[in-house]
Amino acid sequence: MSAELSYTCSVRQGFNFEKDAQDTVGFVTAMTVSGQKLKADITVTDPLKIDSGKISVVGVLSRTTWQGGYADPLALVMQVSAANKDVISSLVHQKLSNTKVNIQFVVYQFDQEAKEAQYFKAFHSNEKDLECLIEKGPASSSSSSAPLVIAIATDPDGVVQSPRNYGFSLCAVPQDKAQELHFAIGLGKAMVKRFGIEVKA
């Protein structure tokens, strides 16, 4: 039985970073869905370079969960820009023959117990694409095909009003190849887990 990794992130802190706050924050830094590359058009503070670092991200995470098994799905819930919302909306309202999704993400937590208290990477893809497929949910009684676990809000979110942003969620299962997910429980306490497995023809 693998241990679940689950992180709840502050959207407010992600968009409008406050130095005195120590909330968990996370970002999707790159994503391609069904061949459509989403724009990294949200500028945020890099928690590892609070005084000078800015990074451009696709989405600001509110939650991410992984059950811990190599075949288990990675669930991501985030806020995206109006431009990316339009791209995603056009995809989810058509029958996707290509369900491939590439993801790069990172979650930061604050280590209060470290010698120099600071943020660290708590859960991430190590700046590499995770090659996945959008997970299929259970088939309904009215349809023979299983729905894809992907959704985009039609109305803007109210937690952070500027820039205008929309809730986006999806579950992604690994493609048939050996990949890695990285996590840590504190500064200098990093570990690696397998995500996906190589399937030989």
Secondary structure, DSSP 8 states (H G I E B T S, - for coil): ----EEEE--HHHHHS--TT----EEEEEEEEETTEE----EEEE-TTSTTT-EEEESEEEEEEEE-SSTTS-EEEEEEEEHHHHHHHHHHHTS--S--EEEEEEEEEEEETTSSS-EEEEEEE-TTS-EEEEE-B----TT-SS--BSEEE-SS--SSS-SS-EEEEEEEEEE-SS-EEEEEESSTT-EEEEEES-----
